[in-house]
Amino acid sequence: PAHAVTRVLCALCDRPLTATSANFSGQPASNDPRDVEASLGSGIDMLVDAGRTAGGPASTIVDVTGDDALLIRAGSVPWEDVRTCLCRG
């Protein structure tokens, strides 16, 4: 990960970590922990506040549970790049 706190958490857990965007589906993403707490606070167990994040384009989401990969949401990784990687496997 690009964030130093996330790298430390991964090292302490001795395994990769994953997370969803800190927003409800269809709502804009936030890079400010205060906004996340205001919108999701009652529904989360813990919030690690390491300050504002750099932000950036949304993640590309792909459903690979079926025979063919399906693009759920276009994002930072172009669909053609995803398809190229899937073909290599």
Contacts in CASP RR format, 6 or more apart in sequence:
PFRMAT RR
TARGET T0000
AUTHOR 0000-0000-0000
METHOD contacts of the structure
MODEL  1
PAHAVTRVLCALCDRPLTATSANFSGQPASNDPRDVEASLGSGIDMLVDA
GRTAGGPASTIVDVTGDDALLIRAGSVPWEDVRTCLCRG
1 7 0 8 1.000
1 10 0 8 1.000
2 54 0 8 1.000
3 50 0 8 1.000
3 53 0 8 1.000
5 48 0 8 1.000
5 50 0 8 1.000
6 17 0 8 1.000
9 17 0 8 1.000
9 48 0 8 1.000
10 16 0 8 1.000
10 17 0 8 1.000
21 29 0 8 1.000
21 58 0 8 1.000
21 59 0 8 1.000
22 29 0 8 1.000
22 30 0 8 1.000
22 36 0 8 1.000
22 40 0 8 1.000
23 29 0 8 1.000
23 30 0 8 1.000
23 36 0 8 1.000
23 39 0 8 1.000
23 40 0 8 1.000
24 39 0 8 1.000
24 40 0 8 1.000
27 39 0 8 1.000
29 55 0 8 1.000
29 58 0 8 1.000
30 36 0 8 1.000
30 39 0 8 1.000
31 52 0 8 1.000
31 53 0 8 1.000
31 54 0 8 1.000
31 55 0 8 1.000
32 51 0 8 1.000
32 52 0 8 1.000
33 47 0 8 1.000
33 49 0 8 1.000
33 50 0 8 1.000
33 51 0 8 1.000
33 52 0 8 1.000
36 47 0 8 1.000
37 47 0 8 1.000
41 47 0 8 1.000
56 76 0 8 1.000
57 75 0 8 1.000
57 76 0 8 1.000
58 73 0 8 1.000
58 75 0 8 1.000
58 76 0 8 1.000
59 73 0 8 1.000
59 75 0 8 1.000
59 76 0 8 1.000
59 77 0 8 1.000
60 71 0 8 1.000
60 73 0 8 1.000
60 74 0 8 1.000
60 75 0 8 1.000
60 76 0 8 1.000
60 77 0 8 1.000
60 78 0 8 1.000
60 79 0 8 1.000
60 82 0 8 1.000
61 71 0 8 1.000
61 72 0 8 1.000
61 73 0 8 1.000
61 75 0 8 1.000
62 69 0 8 1.000
62 70 0 8 1.000
62 71 0 8 1.000
62 72 0 8 1.000
62 82 0 8 1.000
63 69 0 8 1.000
63 70 0 8 1.000
63 72 0 8 1.000
64 86 0 8 1.000
69 82 0 8 1.000
69 83 0 8 1.000
69 86 0 8 1.000
71 79 0 8 1.000
71 82 0 8 1.000
END
